[in-house]
Amino acid sequence: MQAYDGIRTARLLLREWRESDREPFADLNTDPQVMEHFPAPMSRAESDALVDRITAHFAEHGHGLWVVEVDGAPAGFTGLSWTRDLPFSPALEVGWRLARPSGATATPARRQRPPCAAASRRSTASSASRRSPTSAAGG
């Protein structure tokens, strides 16, 4: 297998885990809003155990859940991971856990509008463009 240094854009880096990622990841896992759809926020020990499983998955499969860095700071993870604990397993799962946006990580344009404003405009425009002339006229 070929090793990768990561995937980089102007602001983002997807990379493998480092020991220094454990503390910010543990902080992320205690955030009630980030963990809203999980059974409970994680303790430091639970968070470290998850990092251990993620790094073991990388070692076994050559891919997994990458650390997401935003402007040089860890902001969560995203990637693909084999899961074996579901009724339909084995399954390749798309996983992500990301920190809430802060003023430090938002672009100037994002800080000036509500987070859903752009998506709402795209959705409305997209719906309008899909309407046929007869459906727009009520026919």
N, CA and C atoms as an extended XYZ file, in Angstrom:
417
Properties=species:S:1:pos:R:3:atomname:S:1:resname:S:1:resid:I:1 pbc="F F F"
N         0.817       -1.186        0.000 N   MET     1
C         0.000        0.000        0.000 CA  MET     1
C         0.863        1.252        0.000 C   MET     1
N         0.386        2.239       -0.689 N   GLN     2
C         1.096        3.512       -0.750 CA  GLN     2
C         0.675        4.391        0.426 C   GLN     2
N         1.643        5.019        1.077 N   ALA     3
C         1.324        5.935        2.180 CA  ALA     3
C         1.105        7.333        1.618 C   ALA     3
N         0.178        8.051        2.210 N   TYR     4
C        -0.127        9.409        1.780 CA  TYR     4
C         0.168       10.370        2.913 C   TYR     4
N         0.652       11.548        2.546 N   ASP     5
C         0.861       12.587        3.542 CA  ASP     5
C        -0.446       13.261        3.894 C   ASP     5
N        -1.430       13.151        3.048 N   GLY     6
C        -2.724       13.753        3.293 CA  GLY     6
C        -3.282       14.351        2.025 C   GLY     6
N        -4.434       14.924        2.166 N   ILE     7
C        -5.114       15.609        1.068 CA  ILE     7
C        -5.256       17.059        1.502 C   ILE     7
N        -4.778       17.965        0.691 N   ARG     8
C        -4.704       19.372        1.094 CA  ARG     8
C        -5.458       20.273        0.123 C   ARG     8
N        -6.156       21.263        0.713 N   THR     9
C        -6.721       22.375       -0.053 CA  THR     9
C        -6.125       23.647        0.541 C   THR     9
N        -6.596       24.790        0.108 N   ALA    10
C        -6.062       26.044        0.639 CA  ALA    10
C        -6.263       26.157        2.153 C   ALA    10
N        -7.391       25.670        2.682 N   ARG    11
C        -7.673       25.805        4.119 CA  ARG    11
C        -7.733       24.488        4.861 C   ARG    11
N        -7.914       23.378        4.165 N   LEU    12
C        -8.129       22.090        4.820 CA  LEU    12
C        -6.998       21.119        4.562 C   LEU    12
N        -6.784       20.241        5.528 N   LEU    13
C        -5.870       19.119        5.372 CA  LEU    13
C        -6.540       17.900        5.971 C   LEU    13
N        -6.630       16.818        5.206 N   LEU    14
C        -7.058       15.519        5.718 CA  LEU    14
C        -5.793       14.701        5.881 C   LEU    14
N        -5.556       14.177        7.084 N   ARG    15
C        -4.302       13.465        7.355 CA  ARG    15
C        -4.540       12.385        8.395 C   ARG    15
N        -3.536       11.511        8.529 N   GLU    16
C        -3.597       10.487        9.565 CA  GLU    16
C        -3.401       11.123       10.939 C   GLU    16
N        -3.699       10.350       11.957 N   TRP    17
C        -3.690       10.830       13.338 CA  TRP    17
C        -2.281       10.960       13.895 C   TRP    17
N        -2.125       11.932       14.785 N   ARG    18
C        -0.891       12.132       15.553 CA  ARG    18
C        -1.241       12.052       17.036 C   ARG    18
N        -0.255       11.760       17.839 N   GLU    19
C        -0.470       11.713       19.292 CA  GLU    19
C        -1.024       13.045       19.803 C   GLU    19
N        -0.582       14.140       19.207 N   SER    20
C        -1.021       15.478       19.642 CA  SER    20
C        -2.492       15.761       19.327 C   SER    20
N        -3.146       14.896       18.552 N   ASP    21
C        -4.564       15.080       18.225 CA  ASP    21
C        -5.488       14.610       19.348 C   ASP    21
N        -4.966       13.830       20.272 N   ARG    22
C        -5.817       13.230       21.299 CA  ARG    22
C        -6.508       14.271       22.178 C   ARG    22
N        -5.795       15.274       22.620 N   GLU    23
C        -6.403       16.265       23.521 CA  GLU    23
C        -7.493       17.088       22.828 C   GLU    23
N        -7.222       17.678       21.639 N   PRO    24
C        -8.313       18.424       20.997 CA  PRO    24
C        -9.487       17.523       20.600 C   PRO    24
N        -9.207       16.261       20.270 N   PHE    25
C       -10.291       15.343       19.931 CA  PHE    25
C       -11.134       15.031       21.166 C   PHE    25
N       -10.484       14.848       22.307 N   ALA    26
C       -11.221       14.619       23.558 CA  ALA    26
C       -12.098       15.823       23.890 C   ALA    26
N       -11.579       17.033       23.662 N   ASP    27
C       -12.386       18.239       23.887 CA  ASP    27
C       -13.612       18.243       22.975 C   ASP    27
N       -13.416       17.904       21.717 N   LEU    28
C       -14.517       17.837       20.757 CA  LEU    28
C       -15.586       16.850       21.230 C   LEU    28
N       -15.143       15.715       21.746 N   ASN    29
C       -16.061       14.659       22.163 CA  ASN    29
C       -16.812       14.967       23.449 C   ASN    29
N       -16.466       16.056       24.134 N   THR    30
C       -17.222       16.466       25.321 CA  THR    30
C       -18.231       17.569       24.999 C   THR    30
N       -18.211       18.080       23.774 N   ASP    31
C       -19.115       19.160       23.382 CA  ASP    31
C       -20.529       18.593       23.210 C   ASP    31
N       -21.486       19.028       24.042 N   PRO    32
C       -22.844       18.474       23.954 CA  PRO    32
C       -23.500       18.682       22.596 C   PRO    32
N       -23.222       19.780       21.910 N   GLN    33
C       -23.830       20.002       20.591 CA  GLN    33
C       -23.224       19.076       19.543 C   GLN    33
N       -21.930       18.863       19.580 N   VAL    34
C       -21.286       17.943       18.630 CA  VAL    34
C       -21.800       16.525       18.860 C   VAL    34
N       -21.987       16.150       20.123 N   MET    35
C       -22.376       14.784       20.476 CA  MET    35
C       -23.890       14.614       20.642 C   MET    35
N       -24.663       15.576       20.143 N   GLU    36
C       -26.113       15.590       20.319 CA  GLU    36
C       -26.783       14.290       19.868 C   GLU    36
N       -26.328       13.678       18.783 N   HIS    37
C       -26.982       12.492       18.233 CA  HIS    37
C       -26.269       11.198       18.625 C   HIS    37
N       -25.442       11.269       19.640 N   PHE    38
C       -24.765       10.104       20.198 CA  PHE    38
C       -25.364        9.840       21.574 C   PHE    38
N       -25.167        8.642       22.109 N   PRO    39
C       -25.749        8.348       23.424 CA  PRO    39
C       -25.330        9.337       24.516 C   PRO    39
N       -24.061        9.771       24.474 N   ALA    40
C       -23.572       10.703       25.504 CA  ALA    40
C       -22.224       11.245       25.056 C   ALA    40
N       -21.825       12.394       25.595 N   PRO    41
C       -20.449       12.847       25.363 CA  PRO    41
C       -19.469       11.781       25.869 C   PRO    41
N       -18.255       11.813       25.342 N   MET    42
C       -17.267       10.788       25.684 CA  MET    42
C       -16.307       11.277       26.757 C   MET    42
N       -15.881       10.355       27.598 N   SER    43
C       -14.817       10.644       28.554 CA  SER    43
C       -13.486       10.663       27.798 C   SER    43
N       -12.440       11.131       28.455 N   ARG    44
C       -11.120       11.136       27.820 CA  ARG    44
C       -10.693        9.710       27.473 C   ARG    44
N       -10.956        8.767       28.369 N   ALA    45
C       -10.577        7.373       28.107 CA  ALA    45
C       -11.334        6.815       26.892 C   ALA    45
N       -12.628        7.122       26.788 N   GLU    46
C       -13.414        6.656       25.636 CA  GLU    46
C       -12.914        7.299       24.347 C   GLU    46
N       -12.588        8.573       24.404 N   SER    47
C       -12.080        9.275       23.233 CA  SER    47
C       -10.745        8.683       22.783 C   SER    47
N        -9.849        8.448       23.734 N   ASP    48
C        -8.545        7.845       23.400 CA  ASP    48
C        -8.711        6.439       22.829 C   ASP    48
N        -9.676        5.679       23.366 N   ALA    49
C        -9.931        4.331       22.837 CA  ALA    49
C       -10.426        4.406       21.390 C   ALA    49
N       -11.235        5.416       21.074 N   LEU    50
C       -11.691        5.601       19.697 CA  LEU    50
C       -10.516        5.938       18.781 C   LEU    50
N        -9.630        6.803       19.218 N   VAL    51
C        -8.431        7.117       18.419 CA  VAL    51
C        -7.625        5.839       18.186 C   VAL    51
N        -7.492        4.995       19.208 N   ASP    52
C        -6.764        3.726       19.059 CA  ASP    52
C        -7.420        2.843       17.999 C   ASP    52
N        -8.754        2.771       18.008 N   ARG    53
C        -9.455        1.958       16.998 CA  ARG    53
C        -9.281        2.548       15.598 C   ARG    53
N        -9.331        3.865       15.507 N   ILE    54
C        -9.175        4.530       14.205 CA  ILE    54
C        -7.780        4.268       13.643 C   ILE    54
N        -6.756        4.405       14.469 N   THR    55
C        -5.380        4.191       13.982 CA  THR    55
C        -5.138        2.715       13.658 C   THR    55
N        -5.756        1.797       14.408 N   ALA    56
C        -5.634        0.373       14.089 CA  ALA    56
C        -6.298        0.073       12.750 C   ALA    56
N        -7.431        0.726       12.478 N   HIS    57
C        -8.114        0.553       11.198 CA  HIS    57
C        -7.221        1.015       10.059 C   HIS    57
N        -6.564        2.166       10.224 N   PHE    58
C        -5.617        2.648        9.207 CA  PHE    58
C        -4.529        1.612        8.965 C   PHE    58
N        -3.973        1.069       10.030 N   ALA    59
C        -2.887        0.090        9.900 CA  ALA    59
C        -3.353       -1.157        9.166 C   ALA    59
N        -4.579       -1.594        9.421 N   GLU    60
C        -5.102       -2.809        8.797 CA  GLU    60
C        -5.553       -2.592        7.359 C   GLU    60
N        -6.203       -1.453        7.066 N   HIS    61
C        -6.852       -1.260        5.771 CA  HIS    61
C        -6.181       -0.221        4.872 C   HIS    61
N        -5.305        0.611        5.420 N   GLY    62
C        -4.655        1.635        4.609 CA  GLY    62
C        -5.508        2.869        4.374 C   GLY    62
N        -6.662        2.924        5.004 N   HIS    63
C        -7.547        4.092        4.930 CA  HIS    63
C        -8.371        4.103        6.200 C   HIS    63
N        -9.119        5.173        6.375 N   GLY    64
C        -9.960        5.245        7.566 CA  GLY    64
C       -10.502        6.637        7.766 C   GLY    64
N       -10.618        7.006        9.022 N   LEU    65
C       -11.146        8.309        9.401 CA  LEU    65
C        -9.981        9.274        9.553 C   LEU    65
N        -9.886       10.215        8.627 N   TRP    66
C        -8.793       11.181        8.593 CA  TRP    66
C        -9.068       12.335        9.557 C   TRP    66
N        -8.019       12.858       10.159 N   VAL    67
C        -8.146       14.100       10.914 CA  VAL    67
C        -8.405       15.210        9.910 C   VAL    67
N        -9.342       16.093       10.225 N   VAL    68
C        -9.605       17.286        9.420 CA  VAL    68
C        -8.952       18.457       10.132 C   VAL    68
N        -8.001       19.082        9.459 N   GLU    69
C        -7.394       20.310        9.982 CA  GLU    69
C        -7.979       21.480        9.214 C   GLU    69
N        -8.369       22.514        9.933 N   VAL    70
C        -8.844       23.751        9.317 CA  VAL    70
C        -7.870       24.841        9.721 C   VAL    70
N        -7.237       25.443        8.735 N   ASP    71
C        -6.243       26.491        8.991 CA  ASP    71
C        -5.207       26.046       10.016 C   ASP    71
N        -4.788       24.780        9.933 N   GLY    72
C        -3.711       24.258       10.777 CA  GLY    72
C        -4.126       23.704       12.125 C   GLY    72
N        -5.405       23.735       12.469 N   ALA    73
C        -5.856       23.224       13.767 CA  ALA    73
C        -6.806       22.044       13.564 C   ALA    73
N        -6.654       20.955       14.345 N   PRO    74
C        -7.582       19.828       14.229 CA  PRO    74
C        -9.014       20.276       14.498 C   PRO    74
N        -9.934       19.830       13.629 N   ALA    75
C       -11.332       20.238       13.755 CA  ALA    75
C       -12.282       19.049       13.698 C   ALA    75
N       -11.745       17.824       13.787 N   GLY    76
C       -12.597       16.650       13.751 CA  GLY    76
C       -12.045       15.593       12.830 C   GLY    76
N       -12.945       14.746       12.322 N   PHE    77
C       -12.520       13.697       11.394 CA  PHE    77
C       -13.571       13.466       10.332 C   PHE    77
N       -13.150       12.834        9.242 N   THR    78
C       -14.057       12.361        8.202 CA  THR    78
C       -13.351       11.254        7.431 C   THR    78
N       -14.120       10.370        6.834 N   GLY    79
C       -13.517        9.319        6.023 CA  GLY    79
C       -14.401        8.095        5.924 C   GLY    79
N       -13.774        6.993        5.516 N   LEU    80
C       -14.451        5.718        5.326 CA  LEU    80
C       -13.874        4.700        6.292 C   LEU    80
N       -14.752        3.901        6.874 N   SER    81
C       -14.315        2.930        7.864 CA  SER    81
C       -15.196        1.690        7.778 C   SER    81
N       -14.571        0.515        7.814 N   TRP    82
C       -15.340       -0.721        7.850 CA  TRP    82
C       -15.938       -0.886        9.238 C   TRP    82
N       -17.203       -1.211        9.296 N   THR    83
C       -17.861       -1.465       10.574 CA  THR    83
C       -18.329       -2.912       10.611 C   THR    83
N       -18.258       -3.503       11.773 N   ARG    84
C       -18.677       -4.893       11.936 CA  ARG    84
C       -19.741       -5.042       13.019 C   ARG    84
N       -20.245       -3.945       13.560 N   ASP    85
C       -21.180       -4.036       14.685 CA  ASP    85
C       -22.616       -3.660       14.315 C   ASP    85
N       -22.961       -3.790       13.048 N   LEU    86
C       -24.320       -3.495       12.594 CA  LEU    86
C       -24.954       -4.776       12.061 C   LEU    86
N       -26.278       -4.873       12.070 N   PRO    87
C       -26.935       -6.099       11.596 CA  PRO    87
C       -26.576       -6.472       10.158 C   PRO    87
N       -26.248       -5.495        9.327 N   PHE    88
C       -25.925       -5.765        7.921 CA  PHE    88
C       -24.414       -5.730        7.657 C   PHE    88
N       -23.621       -5.818        8.690 N   SER    89
C       -22.155       -5.777        8.560 CA  SER    89
C       -21.647       -7.039        7.890 C   SER    89
N       -20.460       -6.955        7.284 N   PRO    90
C       -19.577       -5.793        7.236 CA  PRO    90
C       -20.098       -4.740        6.261 C   PRO    90
N       -19.856       -3.500        6.606 N   ALA    91
C       -20.308       -2.387        5.780 CA  ALA    91
C       -19.262       -1.281        5.813 C   ALA    91
N       -19.100       -0.590        4.690 N   LEU    92
C       -18.198        0.554        4.633 CA  LEU    92
C       -19.001        1.781        5.022 C   LEU    92
N       -18.622        2.382        6.128 N   GLU    93
C       -19.354        3.507        6.693 CA  GLU    93
C       -18.668        4.820        6.332 C   GLU    93
N       -19.447        5.819        5.985 N   VAL    94
C       -18.954        7.184        5.819 CA  VAL    94
C       -19.108        7.845        7.181 C   VAL    94
N       -18.001        8.287        7.755 N   GLY    95
C       -18.058        8.856        9.090 CA  GLY    95
C       -17.518       10.267        9.134 C   GLY    95
N       -18.056       11.055       10.047 N   TRP    96
C       -17.542       12.404       10.281 CA  TRP    96
C       -17.949       12.847       11.669 C   TRP    96
N       -17.129       13.657       12.245 N   ARG    97
C       -17.428       14.363       13.493 CA  ARG    97
C       -16.620       15.646       13.430 C   ARG    97
N       -17.305       16.755       13.413 N   LEU    98
C       -16.655       18.045       13.199 CA  LEU    98
C       -17.009       19.028       14.297 C   LEU    98
N       -16.043       19.832       14.669 N   ALA    99
C       -16.262       20.875       15.660 CA  ALA    99
C       -17.252       21.887       15.122 C   ALA    99
N       -17.955       22.531       16.045 N   ARG   100
C       -18.848       23.606       15.638 CA  ARG   100
C       -18.013       24.728       15.039 C   ARG   100
N       -18.512       25.395       14.000 N   PRO   101
C       -17.759       26.507       13.414 CA  PRO   101
C       -17.572       27.622       14.438 C   PRO   101
N       -16.424       28.248       14.354 N   SER   102
C       -16.173       29.410       15.211 CA  SER   102
C       -15.806       30.577       14.316 C   SER   102
N       -15.805       31.757       14.867 N   GLY   103
C       -15.395       32.925       14.100 CA  GLY   103
C       -13.987       32.786       13.581 C   GLY   103
N       -13.162       32.021       14.292 N   ALA   104
C       -11.768       31.853       13.876 CA  ALA   104
C       -11.658       31.009       12.618 C   ALA   104
N       -12.589       30.056       12.429 N   THR   105
C       -12.478       29.171       11.268 CA  THR   105
C       -13.409       29.554       10.132 C   THR   105
N       -14.338       30.451       10.369 N   ALA   106
C       -15.271       30.853        9.316 CA  ALA   106
C       -14.617       31.896        8.406 C   ALA   106
N       -14.935       31.807        7.132 N   THR   107
C       -14.450       32.813        6.195 CA  THR   107
C       -15.224       34.099        6.423 C   THR   107
N       -14.702       35.257        6.008 N   PRO   108
C       -15.438       36.517        6.204 CA  PRO   108
C       -16.851       36.462        5.629 C   PRO   108
N       -17.020       35.858        4.456 N   ALA   109
C       -18.354       35.782        3.853 CA  ALA   109
C       -19.287       34.938        4.713 C   ALA   109
N       -18.809       33.834        5.281 N   ARG   110
C       -19.633       32.973        6.131 CA  ARG   110
C       -20.033       33.671        7.423 C   ARG   110
N       -19.148       34.498        7.970 N   ARG   111
C       -19.462       35.183        9.218 CA  ARG   111
C       -20.573       36.207        9.027 C   ARG   111
N       -20.830       36.634        7.783 N   GLN   112
C       -21.803       37.687        7.528 CA  GLN   112
C       -23.199       37.165        7.249 C   GLN   112
N       -23.386       35.850        7.136 N   ARG   113
C       -24.724       35.340        6.863 CA  ARG   113
C       -24.999       34.118        7.732 C   ARG   113
N       -26.260       33.844        7.974 N   PRO   114
C       -26.604       32.650        8.756 CA  PRO   114
C       -26.129       31.401        8.023 C   PRO   114
N       -25.782       30.328        8.728 N   PRO   115
C       -25.218       29.143        8.088 CA  PRO   115
C       -26.108       28.507        7.042 C   PRO   115
N       -27.416       28.595        7.171 N   CYS   116
C       -28.305       27.925        6.226 CA  CYS   116
C       -28.759       28.820        5.086 C   CYS   116
N       -28.360       30.071        5.087 N   ALA   117
C       -28.852       31.000        4.070 CA  ALA   117
C       -28.461       30.561        2.666 C   ALA   117
N       -27.222       30.203        2.449 N   ALA   118
C       -26.779       29.803        1.108 CA  ALA   118
C       -27.473       28.525        0.673 C   ALA   118
N       -27.581       27.548        1.562 N   ALA   119
C       -28.243       26.289        1.216 CA  ALA   119
C       -29.706       26.527        0.889 C   ALA   119
N       -30.349       27.406        1.636 N   SER   120
C       -31.751       27.711        1.389 CA  SER   120
C       -31.936       28.351        0.015 C   SER   120
N       -31.047       29.299       -0.322 N   ARG   121
C       -31.138       29.940       -1.648 CA  ARG   121
C       -30.928       28.917       -2.758 C   ARG   121
N       -29.947       28.012       -2.595 N   ARG   122
C       -29.693       27.002       -3.629 CA  ARG   122
C       -30.885       26.077       -3.762 C   ARG   122
N       -31.471       25.676       -2.640 N   SER   123
C       -32.601       24.764       -2.652 CA  SER   123
C       -33.791       25.393       -3.364 C   SER   123
N       -34.083       26.651       -3.069 N   THR   124
C       -35.203       27.351       -3.697 CA  THR   124
C       -34.966       27.505       -5.190 C   THR   124
N       -33.766       27.909       -5.570 N   ALA   125
C       -33.445       28.079       -6.989 CA  ALA   125
C       -33.504       26.743       -7.714 C   ALA   125
N       -33.003       25.696       -7.063 N   SER   126
C       -33.001       24.380       -7.672 CA  SER   126
C       -34.426       23.876       -7.874 C   SER   126
N       -35.291       24.080       -6.883 N   SER   127
C       -36.687       23.649       -6.999 CA  SER   127
C       -37.384       24.385       -8.126 C   SER   127
N       -37.140       25.682       -8.232 N   ALA   128
C       -37.781       26.481       -9.282 CA  ALA   128
C       -37.322       26.026      -10.660 C   ALA   128
N       -36.070       25.672      -10.805 N   SER   129
C       -35.567       25.281      -12.129 CA  SER   129
C       -36.079       23.910      -12.532 C   SER   129
N       -36.538       23.075      -11.565 N   ARG   130
C       -37.040       21.744      -11.888 CA  ARG   130
C       -38.513       21.770      -12.277 C   ARG   130
N       -39.213       22.838      -11.987 N   ARG   131
C       -40.638       22.904      -12.310 CA  ARG   131
C       -40.827       23.034      -13.818 C   ARG   131
N       -41.761       22.262      -14.316 N   SER   132
C       -42.077       22.392      -15.747 CA  SER   132
C       -43.028       23.561      -15.914 C   SER   132
N       -43.157       24.078      -17.134 N   PRO   133
C       -44.077       25.205      -17.351 CA  PRO   133
C       -45.497       24.872      -16.901 C   PRO   133
N       -45.947       23.631      -17.083 N   THR   134
C       -47.324       23.298      -16.695 CA  THR   134
C       -47.464       23.219      -15.181 C   THR   134
N       -46.437       22.687      -14.475 N   SER   135
C       -46.576       22.584      -13.033 CA  SER   135
C       -46.475       23.958      -12.390 C   SER   135
N       -45.725       24.866      -12.977 N   ALA   136
C       -45.607       26.217      -12.419 CA  ALA   136
C       -46.927       26.967      -12.573 C   ALA   136
N       -47.696       26.620      -13.606 N   ALA   137
C       -48.973       27.292      -13.836 CA  ALA   137
C       -50.109       26.578      -13.114 C   ALA   137
N       -49.767       25.536      -12.397 N   GLY   138
C       -50.809       24.813      -11.651 CA  GLY   138
C       -51.446       23.698      -12.447 C   GLY   138
N       -50.849       23.333      -13.581 N   GLY   139
C       -51.492       22.330      -14.418 CA  GLY   139
C       -50.801       21.070      -14.399 C   GLY   139
